[in-house]
Amino acid sequence: MPANKVELQQGRVTYKKDDPAAHPDHLYVNEYDSATTQNARMVGMNPASYKPEPAITVNHYVQSMMHDLAANLEVLSTTFSLGVTSFVYLDGDYQQGDLLGNQLSEAFMHEATQFGIAVTDFKTTDYIRVTPTGDFTFSRDFLELTQQYPISVVLGGTLVRHQGGVLVNARMVNVNDKKVLATAQTFIPQNVVQALKATHSAPLLQLKAAGTP
């Protein structure tokens, strides 16, 4: 196997001892729920101030979609290096992203890594930039990034605004022949989308009663 490739790690099916149809070589993708795993880990550490987060976030929907994508891949020779891109609006400019589309990309990078897929972060520079306000290694400046990466599959998708929320279409595509390897869809309610808070919000306009200075 090439050094820049990794095989999707799979688990074995657990059968009952008296099951005559048990086949030890049958493979499947392990069930994984990062939120449950994290909560269990933190509870085990028992920090006094920790409470499991009950709120539903965009990440919960990404977990479900990642399971669907992995289920499609289990019948394939799943050996590849993955690049995850921003999600864009289907009826908009495919060169323009927003907070939701970028957060979906970040969440898929996490979930794909938890499944054992090798994810390449192409926004990582070849250096650490030290500044008075912080130390940085990521960049969105094309000129600061390496021009070529050993990526054979990309994960991305489109968004569609819908009454009550946003429809998300995700897919994994082979960059060599452009074949779609796996797909997933979900609907994210509007209250979950609106829970994302932009760092730079629009300035507020202050209202005054007539005659006040």
C-alpha positions as CSV (number, residue, x, y, z in Angstrom):
1,M,0.0,0.0,0.0
2,P,1.4,3.5,-0.9
3,A,2.7,5.5,2.1
4,N,0.2,8.3,1.3
5,K,-2.8,6.0,1.5
6,V,-4.7,4.5,4.3
7,E,-7.4,1.8,4.5
8,L,-10.8,2.5,6.0
9,Q,-10.7,0.7,9.3
10,Q,-13.6,-1.7,9.7
11,G,-14.8,-3.9,12.5
12,R,-16.1,-7.5,12.6
13,V,-19.7,-8.5,13.1
14,T,-20.5,-10.0,16.5
15,Y,-22.5,-13.2,16.2
16,K,-24.1,-15.5,18.8
17,K,-22.1,-18.7,19.5
18,D,-25.0,-20.9,18.3
19,D,-25.5,-19.0,15.0
20,P,-24.7,-21.5,12.2
21,A,-24.6,-18.7,9.7
22,A,-21.8,-16.8,11.5
23,H,-19.0,-15.8,9.1
24,P,-15.9,-14.3,10.9
25,D,-14.7,-12.6,7.7
26,H,-17.8,-10.4,7.2
27,L,-16.9,-6.8,7.5
28,Y,-18.9,-3.8,8.4
29,V,-18.3,-0.2,9.5
30,N,-18.4,0.2,13.3
31,E,-21.2,2.3,14.9
32,Y,-19.8,5.5,16.2
33,D,-21.4,8.5,17.9
34,S,-18.9,11.1,18.9
35,A,-21.2,13.1,21.1
36,T,-22.1,10.0,23.2
37,T,-18.4,8.9,23.3
38,Q,-17.3,12.4,24.4
39,N,-20.0,12.6,27.1
40,A,-19.0,9.2,28.4
41,R,-15.4,10.1,28.5
42,M,-16.0,13.3,30.4
43,V,-18.3,11.7,32.9
44,G,-15.6,9.1,33.5
45,M,-13.2,11.9,34.3
46,N,-15.8,13.3,36.6
47,P,-14.8,16.9,36.6
48,A,-17.0,18.9,39.0
49,S,-18.1,21.5,36.5
50,Y,-18.8,19.2,33.6
51,K,-22.4,18.6,32.3
52,P,-23.2,16.8,29.1
53,E,-24.4,19.2,26.4
54,P,-28.0,18.3,25.5
55,A,-28.4,20.8,22.7
56,I,-28.7,19.5,19.1
57,T,-26.1,21.0,16.8
58,V,-25.1,20.8,13.2
59,N,-22.6,18.2,14.2
60,H,-25.3,15.7,15.1
61,Y,-26.7,15.7,11.6
62,V,-23.2,15.3,10.2
63,Q,-22.7,12.2,12.3
64,S,-25.8,10.7,10.7
65,M,-24.7,11.6,7.1
66,M,-21.2,10.2,7.8
67,H,-22.8,6.8,8.7
68,D,-24.7,6.9,5.4
69,L,-21.6,7.7,3.4
70,A,-19.6,4.9,5.2
71,A,-22.4,2.4,4.6
72,N,-22.1,3.1,0.8
73,L,-18.3,2.6,1.0
74,E,-18.2,-0.7,2.7
75,V,-18.7,-2.7,-0.5
76,L,-15.8,-0.8,-2.2
77,S,-12.1,-1.0,-2.0
78,T,-12.0,1.9,0.5
79,T,-8.3,2.9,0.3
80,F,-7.9,6.6,-0.3
81,S,-6.8,10.0,1.1
82,L,-9.8,12.4,1.6
83,G,-10.1,16.1,1.1
84,V,-13.1,17.9,2.6
85,T,-14.5,21.0,1.0
86,S,-17.0,23.7,2.0
87,F,-20.7,23.1,1.2
88,V,-22.3,25.7,-1.1
89,Y,-25.8,26.7,-2.0
90,L,-27.2,24.9,-5.0
91,D,-28.8,28.0,-6.5
92,G,-25.8,30.3,-5.7
93,D,-22.2,30.9,-6.7
94,Y,-20.2,27.7,-6.2
95,Q,-17.2,30.0,-5.4
96,Q,-18.9,31.5,-2.3
97,G,-19.3,29.8,1.1
98,D,-20.9,30.8,4.4
99,L,-20.7,29.8,8.0
100,L,-23.0,26.8,7.7
101,G,-21.2,25.4,4.7
102,N,-17.8,25.8,6.4
103,Q,-18.9,24.3,9.6
104,L,-20.3,21.3,7.8
105,S,-16.8,20.9,6.2
106,E,-15.1,21.1,9.7
107,A,-17.6,18.6,11.2
108,F,-17.1,16.1,8.3
109,M,-13.3,16.3,8.8
110,H,-13.8,15.2,12.4
111,E,-16.3,12.4,11.7
112,A,-14.3,11.0,8.7
113,T,-11.2,10.8,10.9
114,Q,-13.2,9.0,13.6
115,F,-14.1,6.4,11.0
116,G,-10.4,5.8,10.3
117,I,-10.3,7.6,6.9
118,A,-7.1,9.5,6.2
119,V,-8.1,13.2,5.9
120,T,-5.8,15.7,4.3
121,D,-6.1,19.3,5.6
122,F,-5.1,21.3,2.6
123,K,-5.5,24.6,4.5
124,T,-2.4,23.8,6.6
125,T,0.6,25.8,5.6
126,D,4.3,24.7,5.8
127,Y,5.0,27.0,8.7
128,I,3.6,28.6,11.9
129,R,3.0,32.3,11.7
130,V,3.8,33.9,15.0
131,T,2.0,37.3,15.6
132,P,1.2,39.5,18.6
133,T,-2.4,38.2,18.7
134,G,-1.7,34.4,18.2
135,D,0.2,31.7,16.4
136,F,-1.3,30.3,13.2
137,T,-0.8,27.4,10.9
138,F,-4.0,27.5,8.8
139,S,-4.7,29.8,5.9
140,R,-7.3,30.5,3.2
141,D,-4.7,32.3,1.1
142,F,-4.1,30.1,-2.0
143,L,-0.6,31.5,-2.4
144,E,0.4,30.3,1.1
145,L,-0.6,26.7,0.6
146,T,1.0,23.8,-1.1
147,Q,-0.2,23.4,-4.7
148,Q,-0.4,19.6,-4.9
149,Y,-1.7,17.0,-2.4
150,P,-2.1,13.3,-2.6
151,I,-5.9,13.5,-2.5
152,S,-7.8,10.8,-4.4
153,V,-11.4,11.4,-3.0
154,V,-13.1,14.7,-2.2
155,L,-16.1,15.1,0.2
156,G,-18.4,18.1,-0.3
157,G,-22.0,19.0,-1.2
158,T,-24.7,21.5,-1.7
159,L,-27.3,23.3,0.4
160,V,-30.9,24.3,-0.4
161,R,-32.9,26.6,1.8
162,H,-36.3,25.0,2.6
163,Q,-39.3,26.0,4.6
164,G,-38.3,25.4,8.2
165,G,-34.6,24.7,7.6
166,V,-31.9,23.7,5.1
167,L,-31.6,20.5,2.9
168,V,-28.0,19.1,2.8
169,N,-26.7,16.9,0.0
170,A,-23.3,15.3,0.7
171,R,-21.2,13.2,-1.6
172,M,-17.8,11.6,-1.9
173,V,-16.3,11.8,-5.5
174,N,-13.3,10.1,-7.0
175,V,-11.2,13.0,-8.4
176,N,-9.6,10.9,-11.1
177,D,-12.8,9.7,-12.9
178,K,-15.4,11.9,-11.2
179,K,-17.4,8.9,-10.1
180,V,-19.7,9.4,-7.1
181,L,-18.7,6.9,-4.5
182,A,-21.2,7.6,-1.8
183,T,-24.0,10.0,-1.0
184,A,-26.0,11.2,2.0
185,Q,-28.9,13.6,2.6
186,T,-30.4,15.3,5.7
187,F,-32.6,18.2,6.7
188,I,-31.3,20.6,9.3
189,P,-34.0,22.6,11.1
190,Q,-33.8,26.4,11.0
191,N,-33.4,26.7,14.7
192,V,-30.2,24.6,14.5
193,V,-28.9,26.6,11.6
194,Q,-29.6,29.9,13.4
195,A,-27.8,28.6,16.5
196,L,-24.5,29.2,14.6
197,K,-23.2,32.7,15.4
198,A,-21.0,34.6,13.0
199,T,-17.9,36.1,14.5
200,H,-18.5,39.4,12.8
201,S,-22.2,40.4,13.0
202,A,-23.8,43.4,11.3
203,P,-23.7,46.6,13.4
204,L,-26.9,47.4,15.3
205,L,-28.9,50.5,14.5
206,Q,-30.0,52.4,17.6
207,L,-33.5,53.8,17.6
208,K,-34.4,57.0,19.3
209,A,-37.8,58.7,20.0
210,A,-38.6,61.8,18.1
211,G,-37.2,65.0,19.7
212,T,-34.4,63.2,21.7
213,P,-30.8,64.3,21.1
